[in-house]
Amino acid sequence: MTDRLYLFATIRVKPQHLDAARAALDDLMIPTLGEPGCHVFAAFASRDEDNTLHLVECFDDEAALTAHYAEDYTKAVFAAYADWLAAPIEAKRMSALSATSARQFVS
């Protein structure tokens, strides 16, 4: 099995801030994917819930995720969330069940 940290986040945004939130997550993609320890950082818009975004992330471990949170570009988005969010972010930390599961998600 893999020790990588997988994260699934649900972000519910106030309707008037949806475009800004989408743009901010898109702006995070390139720098985040360039971080040591980041394997996946992908954002999605929900087809089931209005004004809801999702992040799927894979980092080497908790330390790599903590380093991501310490980056100025990440802190700037978190600061903007104070006004943008309609509800607290729901983040689930996960581990792959097996090496096969991990390979299906990220090589």
C-alpha positions in Angstrom: 0.0 0.0 0.0 1.0 3.6 -0.4 1.5 6.1 2.4 0.5 9.0 0.2 -2.1 11.4 1.5 -5.2 11.8 -0.6 -7.6 14.7 0.1 -11.1 15.3 -1.2 -12.5 18.8 -0.4 -16.0 20.2 -0.9 -16.1 23.9 -1.1 -19.6 25.6 -1.0 -19.3 29.2 -2.3 -21.7 32.1 -2.1 -23.2 32.6 -5.5 -21.8 36.1 -6.0 -18.2 34.7 -5.4 -18.4 31.6 -7.5 -16.5 33.0 -10.5 -13.8 34.4 -8.2 -13.4 31.1 -6.4 -13.2 29.1 -9.6 -10.5 31.5 -10.9 -8.5 31.4 -7.7 -8.5 27.6 -7.7 -7.5 27.6 -11.3 -4.6 30.0 -10.5 -3.4 27.6 -7.8 -3.0 24.7 -10.2 0.4 25.3 -11.8 2.2 26.5 -8.6 0.7 23.7 -6.5 1.6 21.0 -9.0 5.1 22.3 -9.0 5.5 21.8 -5.3 7.7 19.0 -4.0 5.4 16.2 -2.8 2.3 17.2 -4.8 1.1 14.5 -7.3 -2.4 15.6 -8.0 -4.2 18.9 -7.5 -7.4 19.1 -9.6 -10.5 21.2 -9.2 -14.1 20.4 -10.3 -17.5 22.1 -10.3 -20.3 19.9 -9.0 -23.0 18.9 -11.4 -25.3 18.0 -8.5 -25.0 21.1 -6.3 -25.1 24.7 -7.3 -22.1 26.9 -6.2 -20.1 23.8 -5.1 -16.5 23.1 -6.0 -14.4 20.1 -5.3 -10.7 19.5 -5.0 -9.0 16.2 -5.4 -5.4 16.2 -4.1 -2.6 13.8 -3.6 0.5 14.7 -1.6 3.4 12.6 -0.4 2.3 13.0 3.2 0.9 15.4 5.8 4.2 17.4 5.8 3.9 18.1 2.1 0.3 19.2 2.6 1.3 21.5 5.4 4.0 23.0 3.2 1.3 23.6 0.6 -0.8 25.4 3.1 2.2 27.6 4.1 2.7 28.9 0.5 1.7 32.6 0.0 -0.6 31.8 -2.9 -2.5 29.2 -0.8 -2.8 31.5 2.1 -4.2 34.2 -0.2 -7.0 31.9 -1.3 -7.8 30.8 2.3 -8.0 34.5 3.2 -10.4 35.2 0.4 -12.5 32.2 1.5 -13.5 34.2 4.6 -15.8 36.2 2.5 -16.5 33.7 -0.3 -17.7 30.6 1.6 -21.3 29.7 2.2 -20.3 26.9 4.6 -17.1 25.6 6.1 -14.9 23.5 3.8 -15.4 19.8 4.2 -12.1 18.0 3.7 -11.6 14.3 3.9 -8.1 12.8 4.3 -7.8 9.4 2.8 -5.3 6.6 2.2 -5.4 4.2 -0.7 -6.7 0.7 0.1 -3.9 -0.8 -2.0 -1.1 -0.1 -4.4 -3.5 -0.9 -7.2 -5.9 1.7 -6.0 -3.1 4.3 -5.8 -1.9 3.5 -9.3 -5.5 4.0 -10.7 -5.5 7.5 -9.1 -1.9 8.7 -9.7 1.2 7.1 -11.1 
